[in-house]
Amino acid sequence: MIEHIIHENIELALILRSNFKKEGIEFLTPNNYSQQLGYMGRPRGYVIAPHVHNPVAREVMYTKEVLFVKSGKVRVDFYDEAKSYLESRLLGPGDVILLAFGGHGFEMLEDSEIIEVKQGPYAGDLDKTRFEPISRAELQIVTPS
């Protein structure tokens, strides 16, 4: 299953659930995203030809992150660019999320292992603006249908 978290026609995040399965290759992000997320389902013996990547200058304006939940249970809270809370989703082992726009925060609901991939080089304090999280009483956890 693929979930798109959209607010005012802007994709805040894309969740690739652990149960997603498809033959072939599919890129799940638009070509203009500075972080691309693709899925490959290939049979035994399939060969991807050896290759190198050519130097191509790119301008990255916003950091996009991809998180792989290796173990545990994680709640992700979504915010718009004005830092207003929108909704929350739960992620479990094998789930992958691409965080594209807007704000986000996390709470580990169980001991969790997460692998994070994002563009570099890291800009330190210039890379993000922190703000106060939503209170537990205001949480709205959306479950996929």
C-alpha positions as CSV (number, residue, x, y, z in Angstrom):
1,M,0.0,0.0,0.0
2,I,1.2,3.5,-0.8
3,E,-0.2,6.5,1.1
4,H,0.1,10.1,0.1
5,I,-0.2,12.7,2.8
6,I,-1.4,15.8,1.1
7,H,-2.4,19.2,2.5
8,E,-3.6,22.1,0.2
9,N,-2.3,20.2,-2.9
10,I,1.2,19.8,-1.5
11,E,2.5,16.3,-0.8
12,L,3.9,16.4,2.7
13,A,4.9,12.7,2.7
14,L,4.7,9.4,1.0
15,I,4.4,6.2,3.0
16,L,5.4,2.9,1.4
17,R,3.9,0.2,3.7
18,S,5.8,-3.0,4.3
19,N,3.0,-5.0,2.5
20,F,3.5,-3.2,-0.8
21,K,4.5,-5.6,-3.6
22,K,4.7,-5.1,-7.3
23,E,6.7,-6.7,-10.2
24,G,9.1,-4.4,-12.0
25,I,10.2,-1.0,-11.1
26,E,8.2,2.0,-10.1
27,F,9.4,5.4,-9.0
28,L,7.0,6.8,-6.5
29,T,8.2,10.4,-6.5
30,P,7.9,13.0,-9.3
31,N,11.0,13.7,-11.3
32,N,11.4,17.2,-9.8
33,Y,11.9,15.9,-6.2
34,S,15.4,16.3,-5.0
35,Q,15.1,12.9,-3.2
36,Q,13.8,10.1,-5.4
37,L,12.1,7.0,-4.0
38,G,11.6,3.9,-6.1
39,Y,10.5,0.3,-5.6
40,M,11.9,-2.7,-7.4
41,G,10.4,-6.2,-7.4
42,R,12.7,-8.4,-9.4
43,P,12.8,-12.2,-9.9
44,R,15.8,-14.3,-9.1
45,G,18.4,-14.0,-11.8
46,Y,17.4,-10.5,-12.9
47,V,20.5,-8.5,-13.7
48,I,20.9,-4.8,-13.3
49,A,23.8,-3.8,-15.6
50,P,26.8,-2.3,-13.9
51,H,26.9,1.4,-14.2
52,V,28.4,4.6,-12.8
53,H,26.5,7.9,-12.1
54,N,27.6,10.9,-14.1
55,P,28.4,14.2,-12.4
56,V,25.3,16.4,-12.7
57,A,25.0,19.7,-11.0
58,R,21.7,20.0,-8.9
59,E,20.3,22.7,-6.8
60,V,18.6,21.5,-3.6
61,M,16.4,24.0,-1.8
62,Y,14.7,21.8,0.8
63,T,15.9,18.7,2.6
64,K,13.9,15.6,1.9
65,E,14.3,12.6,4.2
66,V,13.6,9.0,3.7
67,L,13.2,6.9,6.9
68,F,13.2,3.1,7.0
69,V,11.6,1.7,10.1
70,K,13.7,-1.4,10.8
71,S,12.0,-2.3,14.1
72,G,9.5,-0.9,16.6
73,K,6.5,1.4,16.3
74,V,6.8,5.1,15.5
75,R,4.2,7.9,15.4
76,V,4.8,10.6,12.9
77,D,3.1,14.0,13.3
78,F,2.5,16.2,10.2
79,Y,2.5,20.0,10.3
80,D,2.1,22.5,7.5
81,E,4.7,25.1,6.6
82,A,3.2,27.5,9.2
83,K,3.9,24.8,11.9
84,S,0.2,24.0,12.4
85,Y,-0.6,20.4,13.3
86,L,-2.5,18.4,10.7
87,E,-2.6,14.7,11.5
88,S,-0.5,11.7,12.6
89,R,0.2,8.2,11.2
90,L,1.7,5.1,12.7
91,L,4.7,3.4,11.2
92,G,5.9,-0.2,11.9
93,P,8.7,-2.5,10.8
94,G,9.4,-2.5,7.1
95,D,7.5,0.8,6.5
96,V,9.3,3.5,4.5
97,I,8.4,7.2,4.6
98,L,9.6,10.0,2.3
99,L,9.2,13.4,4.0
100,A,8.8,16.0,1.2
101,F,7.4,19.2,2.5
102,G,5.9,20.8,5.6
103,G,6.9,19.9,9.1
104,H,7.1,16.7,11.0
105,G,7.8,15.2,14.4
106,F,8.1,11.7,15.8
107,E,7.5,9.7,19.0
108,M,8.9,6.3,19.5
109,L,6.0,4.2,20.8
110,E,8.3,1.2,21.2
111,D,12.0,0.7,21.2
112,S,12.7,1.5,17.5
113,E,15.4,1.3,14.9
114,I,15.2,3.8,12.0
115,I,17.5,4.3,9.1
116,E,17.5,7.8,7.7
117,V,18.7,8.9,4.2
118,K,18.8,12.5,3.2
119,Q,20.8,14.9,1.0
120,G,24.0,16.3,2.2
121,P,26.1,18.0,3.1
122,Y,24.4,18.6,6.4
123,A,23.9,22.4,7.1
124,G,23.8,22.1,10.9
125,D,21.5,24.7,12.5
126,L,20.6,26.2,9.1
127,D,19.0,22.9,8.1
128,K,15.9,23.1,10.3
129,T,13.7,25.2,12.6
130,R,12.5,23.4,15.7
131,F,9.2,24.1,17.3
132,E,6.9,22.8,20.1
133,P,5.1,19.5,19.3
134,I,1.3,18.9,19.5
135,S,-0.1,17.8,22.8
136,R,-1.3,14.2,23.2
137,A,-4.8,15.5,23.8
138,E,-4.8,17.0,20.3
139,L,-3.5,14.0,18.4
140,Q,-5.5,12.7,15.4
141,I,-4.1,9.4,14.3
142,V,-5.3,8.5,10.8
143,T,-5.3,4.8,9.9
144,P,-5.1,3.6,6.3
145,S,-8.3,2.3,4.8
